[in-house]
Amino acid sequence: MKRLNITISDGVFKDLEDLKEEEKLNRSELIRKAIILYKNEFEKKLKEKRRKEKVMHAIQEINKLRESTGIWDGVSEIRRFRDSRGRNNI
């Protein structure tokens, strides 16, 4: 284990002492747990940011595809398909 000396404000020190008493942990263990929690939250936010970037990239690709195919009317396509099925069944 490595030893670490830090300087913190009086208010943060009081919060640390209050948490230490509440959680029944020593300062070092409380700080270790806080760092682990912070790291996990940071990784969670980073993962969510990457997911959003992938979604935005997919949206951009879909928009490019829409632009390259021109105007398409799904209702007309369905009607044309239904009409062609109707004539074949007669």
C-alpha positions in Angstrom: 0.0 0.0 0.0 1.1 3.6 -0.7 0.9 6.4 1.9 -0.7 9.6 0.7 -0.7 13.0 2.4 -3.5 15.4 1.3 -4.7 18.8 2.3 -8.4 19.4 2.6 -10.6 22.3 3.8 -12.0 22.3 7.3 -15.5 21.7 6.0 -14.5 18.7 4.0 -12.5 17.4 7.0 -15.6 17.7 9.2 -17.7 15.9 6.5 -15.0 13.1 6.5 -15.2 12.8 10.3 -19.0 12.7 10.3 -19.0 10.0 7.7 -16.3 8.1 9.5 -18.4 8.0 12.6 -21.6 7.2 10.7 -20.1 4.4 8.7 -17.8 3.2 11.6 -14.8 3.2 9.3 -11.3 4.7 9.7 -10.4 7.6 7.4 -8.3 5.6 5.1 -10.9 3.0 4.5 -13.6 5.7 4.0 -11.4 7.5 1.4 -10.6 4.2 -0.4 -14.3 3.4 -0.7 -15.1 7.0 -1.9 -12.4 6.7 -4.6 -13.8 3.4 -5.7 -17.4 4.8 -5.8 -16.2 7.8 -7.8 -14.3 5.6 -10.2 -17.3 3.4 -10.8 -19.5 6.5 -11.4 -17.0 8.0 -13.8 -16.8 4.7 -15.8 -20.6 4.5 -15.9 -20.8 8.1 -17.2 -18.1 7.4 -19.8 -19.9 4.2 -21.0 -23.2 6.2 -21.3 -21.3 8.9 -23.3 -19.9 6.3 -25.7 -23.4 4.8 -26.1 -24.8 8.2 -26.9 -22.1 8.8 -29.4 -22.8 5.5 -31.1 -26.5 6.4 -31.3 -25.8 9.8 -32.8 -23.5 8.1 -35.3 -26.3 5.7 -36.3 -28.7 8.6 -36.6 -26.3 10.4 -38.9 -25.8 7.2 -41.1 -29.6 6.8 -41.3 -30.0 10.4 -42.4 -27.4 10.0 -45.1 -29.2 6.9 -46.3 -32.5 8.8 -46.4 -30.9 11.6 -48.4 -29.4 9.2 -50.9 -32.7 7.3 -51.5 -34.8 10.4 -52.0 -38.5 10.7 -51.0 -40.2 7.4 -50.2 -43.8 7.0 -49.3 -44.4 3.9 -47.2 -48.2 4.1 -47.4 -48.1 4.1 -51.2 -45.8 1.1 -51.2 -48.1 -0.8 -48.9 -51.1 0.1 -51.1 -49.3 -1.0 -54.2 -48.4 -4.3 -52.6 -52.0 -4.9 -51.4 -53.3 -4.0 -54.8 -51.0 -6.4 -56.5 -51.9 -9.2 -54.1 -55.6 -8.5 -54.7 -55.4 -8.8 -58.5 -53.4 -12.1 -58.3 -56.0 -13.7 -56.0 -58.9 -13.1 -58.4 
